[in-house]
Amino acid sequence: MQVAVLSDIHGNLPALEAVLEAVARESPHLIVVCGDVASGPLPVETLDLLMDVRDARFLHGNADRSLVATYDGTPRAALPGPAADWAASQLSRTHRDFLASFPDTVRLKIEGIGRVLFCHGSPRSDLEIMTEATPEERMLDFIAGANADVVVCGHTHMQFDRRVGGVRVVNPGSVGMPYGAAGAHWAMFSPDVAFRRTSYDPEAAARRIRQSSWPGAAEFASHNVLSVPTVAEAMEFFAKAGGP
């Protein structure tokens, strides 16, 4: 089984379109999306596209939970994601129900890799922060009981591949809000893990994003498409949020 792994799209439709074109050229058996799909400048268009993707499995991130909670008027995650209030106001009931259908985790057995558990933050919480720099003892707490050869996470928007206590922990990076390097980041699994970075026209993407009615769309285009946060800036943010 060959699996394409995407995460953290955050309503960046041009990035998603570019990645799905690249994925189609590789013809995987399945696509797994590790959460935080719509909270961003083009939530409705992003969800409409994802709902039409065949052979895909989705799991929720903190931002997905927050959109559902905001739509429902119930308490939401501590990190609600960009554009949470505005994005939730754009959703139809169909969009809300699609997001609400996402499970906590997805498990697969992939030839050459083994038993793989897909999650957003960590196997036990979509808010926990796992990075390449997270101390090993903390990582061991996060993945305890995962019962997997490989744990695949999202949430921190940076690709990494490390071993912790005999378990391989992999982050495919972010499609729509990458840190450290421009482009749309994702990964292919089988017979091993191969990181991908898909380029797309940043100027054209920025123009489309600025047409969003979200008040933060212009800033998103400037700071997440035309340029991206550095690794140091991301790590500083995670430290304030309880990481690295």
HELIX and SHEET records of a PDB file:
HELIX    1   1 LEU A   13  GLU A   26  1                                  14    
HELIX    2   2 PRO A   43  MET A   51  1                                   9    
HELIX    3   3 ASN A   62  ASP A   72  1                                  11    
HELIX    4   4 ALA A   84  GLN A   90  1                                   7    
HELIX    5   5 ARG A   93  ALA A  100  1                                   8    
HELIX    6   6 GLU A  136  ILE A  143  1                                   8    
HELIX    7   7 PRO A  202  ARG A  210  1                                   9    
HELIX    8   8 ALA A  217  ALA A  221  1                                   5    
HELIX    9   9 SER A  222  LEU A  226  3                                   5    
HELIX   10  10 VAL A  231  LYS A  240  1                                  10    
SHEET    1   A 5 ALA A  56  PHE A  58  0                                        
SHEET    2   A 5 LEU A  30  VAL A  33  1                                        
SHEET    3   A 5 VAL A   3  LEU A   6  1                                        
SHEET    4   A 5 ALA A 184  PHE A 189 -1                                        
SHEET    5   A 5 VAL A 193  THR A 198 -1                                        
SHEET    1   B 5 VAL A 106  ILE A 110  0                                        
SHEET    2   B 5 GLY A 114  PHE A 118 -1                                        
SHEET    3   B 5 VAL A 150  VAL A 152  1                                        
SHEET    4   B 5 VAL A 167  ASN A 171  1                                        
SHEET    5   B 5 PHE A 160  VAL A 164 -1                                        
END                                                                             
